[in-house]
């Protein structure tokens, strides 16, 4: 069993919310997407990706890595097809991070820079690696964090749903033990308050997941929240 809660917020600057999340406990499926594109294109891409992954999972009736990969690849194809059919949606795309409760394991699939974190037995760590210029080019070049925070390429993704037919999905599997807590986060959250603040809020053992989600969003807003902010929390109940 997995307990789950999610919360999304427009933030302090943006006029609309291009983030989208979905909690489907009967499917063991938990999703977060962060859309990009002009007008409402990003919003459309994020919602379509989340809807498509959910539909494919419902059709397959399986909770395994192959089903997850197929669902994400189908979402990529659907977003690309819709963008080609409507000039107003040209260039739209979205990040996507998906978690699947597979019993003893939590399966994660990610595209872009939305992240999954795991808190377990006193350890807090990122499960996913960003598909971004900073992570795949900047850091290997030896650029320090201070330089990367202001680099003109700092917001460039190397992969997104809807960007290319040659989609690369990063897949992970972690033990899903009773008491473990996972966080799915858009960059409007982790990119603003950082890992230390995320960990501090998640470690508040007496708080409900709903309260933790609210505190995470409030922390991002207190830091200025220049982007949309979304958090989805999962807790393994064994």
N, C-alpha and C positions, 0 to 999 in steps of 0.2 A: 504493500500500500504506500502511496505517496500523497502527502498533503501538499497543496499548491495554492499560491496567491500571486496576483500580478497587479501592477499599477502603471499607468502611463500619464504623462503630463506634457503639455505644449512647451513648457519652459518659460523663460523670462523675455525672450527676444522674438521667437518665431511666431508668425500669424496663424499657422496651421500645424497639425500634428501628423507627421509622415511615419511615425512609429506604429507598429501594430503587434499585438501579442495574442496568443490563443492558448487556452488550457482545456485539454480534452482528456479528463481522467479515465474515461471508459476505454480510450485507445492507448493510454499510457503515454500521451504525446503532449509536449509543451514547446511552444514556438515563440520566437521574437524576431521581428524584421524591422529594419530601419531604411526607409525608402529614400530615393534621390531622384531629382528631375524637376523641371520647371512646372509652374502652376500646381496642379494636383497630381502630376505624373508619379511622383515618389510615393504618395499616399496610395495611388492605384496599384503600383508595383508591389508594395508591401502587403496590401490586402490580398492581391491575387496570389502571391507566393504562399502566404499563410493558408488561404482557402484551398489551394491546390494540394499542398502537402497533406492537409487534413483529409481531403477527399480521397487521395491515393491510399493513405493509410487505412481509411475506412473500407476501401474496396479490397485491399490485399488481406486484411485481417491478421497480419503478422507483425511481430515486434522484433525485428532483427536488422542488422546493418545493411543488408541488401535492400530491404523494403525502404529504409531511410534514404539510401542513396538514390533509389529509383524515384522516390517522391520528390526529392530536391531537384533532380535532373528534369523531371516533368514540369516542375514549377519554373525552372529556367526557360524551358521551351515555350511555355504558355506566356510568360512575360515578354519574351522576344517576339512571339507571334502577334500579341496585342499591340506592341509598340510599332510594328511594321504596318499594321492595319489602320492606325490613327496617327496622323501627323502631329497632333497635339501631345501625343505620348512618346514621341521619338526621343530616344536616349534615356528613357526611364530605366531604373534599376533598383535593387535593394540588397542589403545584407540579409543574412538569415542565420540564426542559430537555433538548432532543434535538439531537444532532449527526449529520449525514449526510455521509459521505465521497462526494462527487460527482466525484472525480477532481481537477481543477484548483481546485475550490472546496470549502469546508466550509460546509454549510448548517446553520443553527441555527434552532430554533423554541423559544420559551420562554413559559411562563405562570407568573406569580407572581414569587418572588424568588430562586429557584435560578439560578445564573449560569454563563456561559461566559466564559473569559478566553483570550487569545492571546498567546504569547511568540514573537516572530519578529524576527530581525535586530536584537537589542538593544532592541526595544520590547516592553513588557508593558502590555496594556490589557484592560479589560472589553469584551466584544463585546455583551453584553445590557444592557438597562435594566430595573430592578426595576419590577414592577407592584405598587406599595406606596404607602401613604399618605405615607410619608416622601419618596419620590421624586416623586410626582405632585401632592402637596398641600403638604407641609411645606417642601421646598426652594423651590418657586415663591413661597411666602409670605415667603421671606427668612430663615427660621429657620436659625441656625448649627448646626454639627455637635454642639456640646456640648449645646445644647437638644434636638436631635433624639434624641440618645442616651438621654435620660431622659423623653421625651415619652410620655404615656399611649397615644398612637396609633402608637407606633414599630413595633409588631409587626403592624399591620393590613395585610392584602393588599387590593388593589383588584380582583384577578382570581385565580381558581384553577380548576383542573379540578374539575368537580362542583358549582360554586357557582351557575352560571347557564347557561341555554341560549344567551344572548347572549355567547358566548365571544370574547375578543379574543386572538389569538395574535401575539406579536411575532416577526417573521421577519427573519433576517439572512443575509448571504452574505459570506464572506471568502476571500481567496486562500489556497489550501492548498499551500504550497510545501515542498519537501524541507527537513527540519530544523525546521519549525515545530512548536510544542507547544501544545496546547489543554488547558484544565482545565475540567471541569464540577464545580460546587461547590454543596453545600447551604449554607444560611445558618448552620448549625452550625459550618461551617468559616470561610468568609469573614467572617461576622459576629463572629467571636471573635478571629482573629489578624490580619485586615486585609490590604490589598493588598501592602504592603511585605514582609511575612513570606511571603506566597504567592510573590511574585516571587523573593525570595532563595532559597527552597527549589527553585523550578523552574529557576533558573539554574545549579544544580550540575550541570555538563555531564557529569561522569564517572559519575553515578549512574544506575542503571536506573530505569525508570518505577515498578517495584514499590517500590524504596527511597524514591523521592520521595513516593509515596502514603502509605507508612508514616510518613515524616517529617511530612507535612502533618497526618495524624491525630494524631500524637504532640504536635505543636505546639498543636493545639486542646485536647487533653487537659491539657497543661501549663498552659494558660490557664484551666482550669476546666471546659471543655466542658459548658455547661449544657443543650445540645441534642444530638441525634444528629449525627454528623459523617460526611460522605461526600465522597470525591474520585474522579473518573474522569479519567485523563490519556490523551491521544492524541498520538502523534508521527507526522508525515508522513515517510514513507521514500521518497517519489518514485515 
